[in-house]
Amino acid sequence: MDKLQLLKGTTLFSALSPQDLSVVSALFTEEEFEKDQYIFTEGDPPDWLYIVKEGTIKMVRQSQSGREMILSIMTAGDVIGEVAVFDGGPYPATAQGMGRGIILKLAKKEFVSLLKRHPSIAVEVIGDLGRKLRAAVNVARELRGERVEGRIAMVLLKLARKVGILVEGKVMLTIPLTRQDVADMVGSTIETTIRVISRFKKEGIVSDSKGKMTLDVKRLAEIVKEM
């Protein structure tokens, strides 16, 4: 997918005319990233707005104890950093590549200028912030008090909806996911996560192939419902 098509598919720029979208597209630059490379870190000044073009990026925060927590996984078309760029505060989380990829970047001053020239973008930013806030609240509510099995099942279901493809009646995640990644997403220890996923594998709920998980989403949903 080229840059113009990608931007047209994002919520922020979907209302722009083809002519305006072409102008906006020219303002973005492309930058490659590698596995484990930091795009930006929590607390950095918000100098850039980013959009994932290819690959996968994880958004991470550090707890007071130093533990890493994966807040979300961003894929092609996802916008990153708009909260900080919009309100002027530092980036609230760290963006780190989960593999090789390409990201589009737009300087903060250019983005602010676009907001003034195209109010529809500002409206979409506000809507996007509202959706992300609601999603964060829902995740916190869902994970609070749940047993680890339920939290892991819930996270795998969310990933199935975001980065899953149907393969022979089950859903295969299109991104590699380590046990540590899962542990960081649910706030559990690696040992507990390995034990739970091993049990899921024995029961046929999860399988691995070339580093990618295949999920029985129906049974995962049943686990979530029982918790």
C-alpha positions in Angstrom: 0.0 0.0 0.0 1.4 3.4 -0.9 1.6 6.4 1.4 -1.5 8.1 -0.1 -3.7 5.0 0.2 -2.5 4.5 3.8 -3.4 8.0 4.9 -6.8 7.9 3.2 -7.6 4.8 5.2 -6.7 6.4 8.6 -9.5 8.1 10.6 -7.6 11.4 11.0 -7.3 12.1 7.3 -10.3 10.2 5.8 -12.4 13.4 5.4 -9.9 15.3 3.3 -10.4 15.8 -0.4 -8.0 14.0 -2.8 -6.2 17.3 -3.5 -5.7 18.1 0.2 -4.7 14.5 1.0 -2.0 14.7 -1.7 -0.6 17.8 -0.1 -0.7 16.2 3.4 1.0 13.0 2.0 3.9 15.1 0.7 4.6 16.3 4.3 5.2 12.8 5.7 8.6 11.2 5.5 9.3 7.5 5.6 11.7 5.9 8.1 12.6 2.2 8.5 12.9 0.6 11.9 14.4 -2.7 13.2 13.3 -5.2 15.8 13.6 -3.8 19.3 14.4 -0.3 18.0 12.8 2.6 19.9 10.7 5.0 17.8 10.4 7.2 20.9 10.5 6.7 24.6 8.1 7.6 27.4 8.7 11.2 28.5 10.3 12.4 25.3 9.0 15.7 23.9 6.3 15.1 21.2 8.2 16.2 18.1 6.6 13.8 15.7 3.2 12.2 14.8 3.7 8.7 13.5 1.7 6.3 11.4 2.7 2.7 10.9 3.1 1.8 7.3 4.6 -1.7 7.6 5.4 -4.0 10.5 4.3 -4.0 14.1 5.1 -1.7 17.0 4.3 -2.2 20.7 3.4 0.6 23.1 5.1 0.1 26.4 5.0 1.7 29.9 7.2 1.1 32.9 5.6 0.5 36.3 7.0 2.0 39.4 8.7 -1.3 40.1 10.4 -1.2 36.7 8.2 -3.9 35.2 7.3 -3.5 31.5 3.7 -3.4 30.5 2.5 -3.7 26.9 -0.4 -1.3 26.5 -1.2 -2.1 22.8 0.2 -3.4 19.6 0.1 -1.1 16.6 -0.1 -2.3 13.0 -0.4 -0.8 9.5 -2.6 2.3 9.5 -2.4 2.9 13.3 -1.6 6.4 14.4 0.9 6.8 17.2 1.8 9.9 19.3 -1.2 12.0 18.5 -2.2 12.4 22.2 1.2 14.1 23.0 1.4 16.1 19.8 -2.2 17.3 20.3 -1.9 18.4 24.0 1.8 19.3 24.0 2.8 16.9 26.9 5.5 14.3 26.6 4.9 10.9 25.0 3.0 8.9 27.6 4.5 5.6 26.5 7.4 4.0 24.6 7.0 2.9 21.0 9.3 -0.1 20.1 9.5 -2.1 17.0 8.5 -5.8 17.2 10.3 -6.6 13.9 11.4 -4.7 10.8 9.0 -2.2 9.4 8.4 1.3 8.0 6.8 4.2 9.8 5.6 7.5 8.4 6.4 10.6 10.4 5.1 14.2 10.4 6.7 17.0 12.3 4.6 18.5 15.2 4.7 22.0 13.7 3.3 20.7 10.4 0.6 18.7 12.2 -0.5 21.8 14.2 -0.6 23.8 11.0 -2.8 21.1 9.4 -5.2 21.3 12.4 -5.7 25.0 11.8 -6.2 24.6 8.1 -8.4 21.5 8.3 -10.7 21.5 11.4 -12.0 18.1 10.3 -8.7 16.6 11.4 -9.0 18.2 14.8 -12.5 16.7 15.2 -11.2 13.3 14.3 -8.2 13.6 16.7 -10.7 14.3 19.5 -12.8 11.4 18.5 -9.7 9.1 18.3 -8.6 10.2 21.8 -12.1 9.5 23.2 -12.1 6.0 21.6 -8.7 5.2 23.0 -9.6 6.5 26.5 -12.8 4.4 26.5 -10.8 1.3 25.3 -8.2 1.9 28.1 -10.9 2.1 30.7 -12.6 -1.0 29.4 -9.4 -3.0 29.4 -8.6 -1.9 33.0 -12.1 -2.9 34.1 -11.9 -6.3 32.2 -8.5 -7.2 33.6 -9.1 -6.1 37.2 -9.7 -9.1 39.4 -9.6 -11.6 36.6 -7.6 -14.8 37.0 -4.5 -15.1 34.8 -6.2 -17.7 32.5 -9.0 -15.2 31.8 -6.6 -12.3 31.2 -4.5 -14.3 28.8 -7.6 -15.6 26.9 -9.0 -12.0 26.8 -5.7 -10.6 25.3 -5.4 -13.4 22.8 -9.0 -12.7 21.6 -8.3 -9.0 21.2 -5.2 -9.9 19.1 -7.2 -12.3 17.1 -9.6 -9.5 16.1 -6.8 -7.1 15.3 -4.1 -9.2 13.6 -5.7 -12.5 13.0 -6.5 -14.4 9.8 -8.8 -17.3 9.4 -7.0 -20.6 8.7 -8.9 -23.9 8.6 -11.5 -22.8 11.1 -9.1 -21.2 13.5 -7.4 -17.8 13.7 -3.7 -17.4 13.1 -2.0 -14.3 14.5 0.0 -12.6 11.7 2.7 -11.3 14.1 5.1 -13.3 16.1 4.3 -13.2 19.8 6.6 -14.4 22.6 5.5 -15.7 26.0 7.2 -12.6 27.5 5.1 -10.4 25.2 1.9 -12.0 26.5 3.1 -11.8 30.1 3.8 -8.1 29.6 0.3 -7.5 28.2 -1.5 -9.2 31.1 0.7 -8.1 33.9 1.8 -11.6 34.8 5.1 -13.4 35.4 6.7 -15.3 32.5 6.6 -18.5 34.5 2.8 -18.3 35.0 2.2 -17.3 31.4 4.3 -20.2 30.1 2.3 -22.6 32.4 -1.1 -21.3 31.2 -0.2 -21.3 27.5 1.2 -24.8 27.8 -2.1 -25.9 29.3 -3.9 -24.2 26.4 -1.7 -26.0 24.0 -2.4 -29.4 25.6 -6.1 -28.7 25.3 -5.9 -27.7 21.7 -6.8 -24.0 22.3 -3.5 -22.7 21.2 -0.9 -24.0 18.8 2.4 -22.7 17.5 3.8 -22.7 14.0 7.0 -20.9 12.9 6.7 -18.6 15.9 3.1 -17.6 15.3 0.1 -18.7 17.3 -3.1 -20.3 16.0 -6.1 -19.8 18.3 -9.4 -21.6 18.8 -11.3 -18.3 19.5 -14.5 -20.1 20.4 -12.9 -21.9 23.3 -11.0 -18.7 24.3 -14.3 -16.9 24.5 -15.7 -19.6 26.6 -12.8 -19.2 29.1 -13.4 -15.5 29.3 -17.1 -16.0 29.8 -16.5 -18.5 32.7 -14.1 -16.1 34.5 
